[in-house]
Amino acid sequence: METLYFSWEQSAAVLVNISPEEDKGYILPVLKEEGGWVEATPDQVKDFFIDGSRISKSEFENMFGVIGDNLPDLPVVT
């Protein structure tokens, strides 16, 4: 399962490859981290690439934190 990392509208965003046919995007809204990750709409995922910045995992962790450590875990995908 590959994960792509983004800075999008001043928020942390990720795109997780679930299977060869399915990807899911998640956003961690600014100042709402306690609410956890929110599933992105297909249009929001497209906007990750248009208005967001794809960044490396280390850049993501430096900017936002570590998923599962000081950021909430991503939702379990079944």
Contact map, one row per residue, 1 for C-alpha under 8 A:
111000000000000111100000000000000000000000000000000000000000000000000000000000
111100000000000111000000000000000000000000000000000000000000000000000000000000
111110000000011110000000000000000000000000000000000000000000000000000000000000
011111000000011100000000000000000000000000000000000001111000000000000000000000
001111100001111000000000000000000000000000000000000001111001000000000000000000
000111110001110000000000000000000000000000000001000111100001000000000000000000
000011111111100000000000000000000000000000000001000111100001000000000000000000
000001111111100000000000000000000000000000000001001110000000000000000000000000
000000111110000000000000000000000000000000000000001100000000000000000000000000
000000111111000000000000000001000000000000000000000000000000000000000000000000
000000111111100000000000001111000000000000000000000000000000000000000000000000
000011110111110000000000001111000000000000000000000000000001000100000000000000
000011110011111000000000111100000000000000000001000000000000000000000000000000
001111000001111100000000111000000000000000000000000000000000000000000000000000
001110000000111110000011110000000000000000001000000000000000000000000000000000
111100000000011111000011100000000000000000000000000000000000000000000000000000
111000000000001111110111000000000000000000000000000000000000000000000000000000
110000000000000111111111000000000000000000000000000000000000000000000000000010
100000000000000011111110000000000000000000000000000000000000000000000000000000
000000000000000011111100000000000000000000000000000000000000000000000000000000
000000000000000001111110000000000000000000000000000000000000000000000000000000
000000000000000011111111000000000000000000000000000000000000000000000000000000
000000000000001111101111100000000000000000000000000000000000000000000000000000
000000000000001111000111110000000000001100000000000000000000000000000000000000
000000000000111100000011111000000000001111001000000000000000000000000000000000
000000000000111000000001111100000000111100000000000000000000000000000000010000
000000000011110000000000111110000000111100000000000000000000000000000000000000
000000000011100000000000011111011001110000000000000000000000000000000000000000
000000000011000000000000001111111000110000000000000000000000000000000000000000
000000000111000000000000000111111000000000000000000000000000000000000000000000
000000000000000000000000000011111000000000000000000000000000000000000000000000
000000000000000000000000000111111111000000000000000000000000000000000000000000
000000000000000000000000000111111111100000000000000000000000000000000011000000
000000000000000000000000000000011111000000000000000000000000000000000001000000
000000000000000000000000000000011111100000000000000000000000000000000000000000
000000000000000000000000000100011111110000000000000000000000000000000001100000
000000000000000000000000011110001011111000000000000000000000000000000001011000
000000000000000000000000011110000001111100000000000000000000000000000000000000
000000000000000000000001111000000000111110000000000000000000000000000000000000
000000000000000000000001111000000000011111111000000000000000000000000000000000
000000000000000000000000100000000000001111111000000000000000000000000000000000
000000000000000000000000100000000000000111111100000000000000000000000000000000
000000000000000000000000000000000000000111111110000000000000000000000000000000
000000000000000000000000000000000000000111111111000000000000000000000000000000
000000000000001000000000100000000000000111111111100000000000000000000000000000
000000000000000000000000000000000000000001111111110000000000000000000000000000
000000000000000000000000000000000000000000111111111100000000000000000000000000
000001110000100000000000000000000000000000011111111111000000000000000000000000
000000000000000000000000000000000000000000001111111111000000000000000000000000
000000000000000000000000000000000000000000000111111100000000000000000000000000
000000011000000000000000000000000000000000000011111110000000000000000000000000
000001111000000000000000000000000000000000000011111111000000000000000000000000
000001110000000000000000000000000000000000000001101111100000000000000000000000
000111100000000000000000000000000000000000000001100111110000000000000000000000
000111100000000000000000000000000000000000000000000011111011000000000000000000
000110000000000000000000000000000000000000000000000001111111000000000000000000
000110000000000000000000000000000000000000000000000000111111100000000000000000
000000000000000000000000000000000000000000000000000000011111110000000000000000
000000000000000000000000000000000000000000000000000000111111111000000000000000
000011100001000000000000000000000000000000000000000000111111111110000000000000
000000000000000000000000000000000000000000000000000000001111111111100000000000
000000000000000000000000000000000000000000000000000000000111111110000000000000
000000000000000000000000000000000000000000000000000000000011111110000000000000
000000000001000000000000000000000000000000000000000000000001111111000010000000
000000000000000000000000000000000000000000000000000000000001111111101110000000
000000000000000000000000000000000000000000000000000000000000100111111110000000
000000000000000000000000000000000000000000000000000000000000100011111111110000
000000000000000000000000000000000000000000000000000000000000000001111111110000
000000000000000000000000000000000000000000000000000000000000000011111111100000
000000000000000000000000000000000000000000000000000000000000000011111111000000
000000000000000000000000000000001000000000000000000000000000000111111111100000
000000000000000000000000000000001101100000000000000000000000000000111111110000
000000000000000000000000000000000001000000000000000000000000000000111011111000
000000000000000000000000010000000000100000000000000000000000000000110001111100
000000000000000000000000000000000000100000000000000000000000000000000000111110
000000000000000000000000000000000000000000000000000000000000000000000000011111
000000000000000001000000000000000000000000000000000000000000000000000000001111
000000000000000000000000000000000000000000000000000000000000000000000000000111
